[in-house]
Amino acid sequence: MKYLVYGIISASKFIGEFEAESKEKAIEMAENSENCYTPGLCHHCSGEINLGDMYKFEAEEATP
């Protein structure tokens, strides 16, 4: 029997810095920003890796 085996890869994309009352509000602002799109891959990598949609957002306080 043959099997197709895939490695699941995790990645992140910096969307921007947002001033908000909470992490949740900052994430909402990021989701609605023009920088919130699924990034692409170069020609070489796109032949090996399939990108999905962004499925999770995280926020942390920015340091001055």
N, C-alpha and C positions, 0 to 999 in steps of 0.2 A: 504494500500500500504506500502511496506517495502522499506527502504532506507539504502544504505551503506554509512557511513559517515567516512571521512578520515581527520585527522589533518595534515596539511602541516608543516613540520619542517625545519627550516633553520639551517645550520651548516657551519663551516669554517675549513680549514686545513692549517696549516703553511707549506709553500712549501720550503722556504729558504730565505737567504739574498743574494741579487745580487747587484753588483756595475754596474751602467748603467748611460747613459746620461739623461734618462727621465724615468718616471713611465711606459710609454708604452713599452720602451725597456726592463725594468726590468720584466714586465709582460710577454713579449715575451720570455725572457730568462727562466723564471719560467715555462712557458708552454712547453718548450723544454727540461726541466731538467728531470733527472731520478726520482725526487721526486714528479713529477706531475702525479699522478694516483688516481683513485677513491678509497678512503679508504674503508676498510671492517668493519664489526661489529662482535662482539662476538656472540657465538651460541645463547645465550638467546635473545639478541636484534635483531638478524637477523630474528627471528621468528615474530617480531612485527613491524619492520621498513624495508622499501625498500629504498635503496640508489640509486639515479640517478647519472648522470655524472656531473662533474663540469661545470657550465654554466656561471660563471662570475668570473672575477679576479679583485682584488683591490690591490693597492700598497700604502705604506706610507713611508716617510723618516725614516730611522733607526737613533736612537739617539746613540751617541758615548758611 
